[in-house]
Structure formats: C-alpha cells, structure tokens
Amino acid sequence: MSFTQLPAYAEKIIPSGKNSFIFINNQEKKSMNQVITNSNSTLKLYGGTRSRASIIQWYLEEINLDYNYILIDMAQKEHLQSPFLELNPFGKVPVIVDGDFKLWESGAILLYLAEKYGNEINSLEEKSIINQWILFANSTLATGLFIEANREKEMSQLLPPLENILQKNSYLLGENFTVADVAVGSMLAYTQILLKLDLSNYPAITNYIQRIIQRPAFMNTIGKR
C-alpha cells in the first residue's frame, strides 16, 4: 500500500479501471488529507461530473491501463482555483498527469495515450490518420452536432459520408476498434444520450453506435452517466 496525497481542490478519488481504493472518512480527510490506495499507477486523470474526462476514462479502460481518477468539484469552482490552474491555466478538464508530464485537451490526451500505451499506432501515417479523426471529432463533428444553430445544415453534410464509411467497415479504420472510434464514437453516442437525435436515415451509423455503447469499457464509463 502507498499513500497518495489528496489535492486540496479534489472532491474525492474514484476507483477506476483495475484500481481499488480505501476511502478515509471526512473527518480523517480533513486532518490527514490523504487516501490509501493499492494502485502503483502514476497516471492521474482530473475530470468533472458530466465532462469529457469520461471519454478519456473510456479509452483507459479499453487499453486496460491503471489510473487514478480525481473528481474536481466544478460547482464549487475548484477548476478555477490556483492549484488546478497550475495543471491547466485555462481551467478546463480533462487533464492528465503522467509522472512529471501533464497534458490537457481531450484530443491531445487520447493521441498521447494511444501512442504511449496503445497498440494501434505503428507509423507516422497511422498516427496522422488517427489524429485526423480525433480532430474531426472534437472540432468539425462536435461543432456540427452540439451547436443547435448549426445542426440541421451540418448533419446533412457530415452524416452521409460517415454513413458510407461505416457501411463498408465495422469501425472507422476497418474491422479493428481504435482510439479514433473513441473520439468519434463518443460524439455520436452523445447524440443519443443527450440529444436524442433521430438517426433512422443512417442505419450504418445507428449500428455503429450500438456496437460502441455495448463495449464493456464504454458501459463502465460513459454508459454510467
């Protein structure tokens, strides 16, 4: 067992992945400001309730990587206080700390984790294609789907090409699931979880979403929201 210092701005550390934690009670937390964990992982994921940190959690579970999840109390503005701002000066989650290395922005985090810990990137070309899809998900697709003023126009431009791709393959890059599917799949899944959009005209996308949300790692993270 080892002692992990509990940051003053963290609400609690949640058991995730293969980690298990023994929680001290609130009185002890105030006096000791520590939590006991049996995880030897140095990777920490900082997130907030209903934030994009759940996308990072999903991928961490997919690659079966130990991590500590530190929940930031966004309602209490902990993300705007100086301890957290040392991790991300823009006060946004998610953030990861991997040893002495810290990184923010969900797309950058996904690419980093895939390159360091995943097994789907073997060349510059593969990295670039995956990066292409991550950028597409976080900018083009997210903007098109989640900004209501853009949605009707953007859906008619974005979804037909995706439908064509997914008619040919089970996943974006072929028959194997990759981090690109985490980035794009999470956005498409949110259209059903949050927006309840009618995608009946896109059966391949609908089937893709069903494959995504039935993955155990998805159900254990985003699926619990």
N, C-alpha and C positions, 0 to 999 in steps of 0.2 A: 504494500500500500504506500502511497505517496500523498503528500499534502499539496493541493493546488490552491494558490491564493485566489480568493473570490474578489473580483474587481468591485470597488465601491459602487459603481454605476450599474452593476449587473443585478437583475432581479433574482435569478437563480440559474443553476446549471442543470440542463435536462439530459437524462440518459438517452443516447442516440447510438445508432449503429451497434457495434459489439460492446460499447461501454456500459458499465453499470456503476451507479453512484450511491453512496450512503449519505443521506442528507442530514445535516445537523438541524436542530430546531431553531426558531427565530431568535430566541434569547442567546443561544450559543453563537449564532451567526453574528449578532451584534457585538459580542465580546471577542470572538475568535476570528471572525471574518474569513473563515476557511471552510472548505468542504473536502471530505475524504473521497478519493476515487481510486479504483484499481486499474485505471487506464494509464498506459505508458505513452499515449499519443501526445505529440507536441502540437498537433493541428487543432486550432480553435476556430470555430465559426460563430461570429456575432450576428444575431438577427433579431427581428421584432415579430410580434404576432401578425400573421397575415402579410408577411413581407416576401420578397424574392429570395430570402435566405432558404425558404423551403425548396426552391429549385436546386440550390447547392446541396442541401441535405439529400435530395433525391439522388443526385449523381454520386455523392459519397457512399450512399447505401448501395448503389449499383456496382460500384467498384470495391465494395466491402472494406472500406478504409475506416480505421478507428478515428474518432474525432470527438472533441468536446464542444457542445452547443451552449453558448452563453446567450440567454434571452435578455435583450435590452427593453426596458420599460419605456416605450415610445410615448405613452400617455403622460408620463412624468418628465418628458423631455430629456431623458438620460442621453439620448443620441446627440444632443446639442450642448452637453456639458464637457468641460475640458478633458477629462480622462478619455472619453470616447473620441473626441476630436483629435487626439493625438494619433489615433488609428486611421481616421478618415476626416480630414479637415472640412469636408462638405457635410458631415453629419448624417450620412446615409448608410443604410445596411443593404446587403450583407458586406461583411469584412471577414477575411480570414487572416490568421496569424499562424504561420508555419515555421516553428523555430524562431529565428530572428527576422523572418521575412513577413511583411504584411502587404495585403492586396485588397483593393475594393473594386466595385463594379462586377455584377454577376457574370457578365460575359467574359471578362478577363479572368475571373476566378475559375470558371468552367474550363477555359483553354489551358490555364496553368495546371489544374488538377489532372486534366486529360493527358497532358504532355509528360507530367512528372510521375503520375501514379497509374494512369490508364494503359491500355494496350492497343489503342486504335490508331495511334499516330506513328508512322514509320518513315515518313519522308516529309520534306518541305511542302510537296504538293498536297499530301493528305492533310497536313496542318492547315494549309491555306484554304482548302475546301471546307474543312470543319469551321475555320474562322469565318468563312463566308456565310455559313448557315447561322452561326451564333450572332453575327452582326445583323443578318437579315431578321432573325427572331426578335432581337432587342430593339431594333430601330424600325425597320420597314413594317414588319408584321404587327408588333405591339402598337405602333402608332396607328396603323390602319384599323386594327380591331378595337382598341380601347378608347380612342378618341371618337366620341359619338358623331361629331360633325363630319368626320372623315369616313365613317364606317361603310355606308352604302356604296360610295364610289370605290373605296379601296378594296372591299370584299370582292367586287366584280372583277378587279384586276389581279388580286393576289390569290384567290382560291382556285380558279380554273387551272393555272399552271401547277399548283400543288396537287390538285386532283389528278392531273396527268402523270405526274411523277409517282404518286402513290398507287396509281393503277398498275404500274409496272413493277414496283418494289414494295416489300413489306415495310421497309424503313427508308429514310432519306437517301442513304448511301448504298442501298442494296438490301440484302437479306439479313444483315447484321445490325443490331442496335448500337448506336454510338452516342457520344456526347452531343452531337448535332440534334439528335432526337430529343434529348433532354431540353435543349434550348427551344426548339420549335414546338415540340410536343407539349411542353408546359403551357405555352401561349395558346395553343389550340384547345387543350384541356380546360383552360380557364374560360374559354368561350361557352363551355357547357356548365361549369361550376358557378361562374359569376354572372355571365351574361345571358345564359340560356338561349343562345342564338340557334336559329333553325338552319341546320346544315344538311337537310334532307336531299338537296340537289347535288350534294357532294358525297356520294356513298363511299368512295375510297378514303376520303378524309375522315368520315364518320367511323369507318372500320379501323383506321389508323388510331384514332383517339381511343377506341375501345381496347386495342392492343396495348396502348400506352397505360391507360388507367388500371388495367388488370395486372400490370407488373408488380410484384411484391414490394419492390423498393418505392414505387410511386404510392402504393396503398399505405405504406408505413410512414409517408412524409406528407406530400401534398394531399393525398387522399384522406388524411385525418383532419384537414382544415374544416 
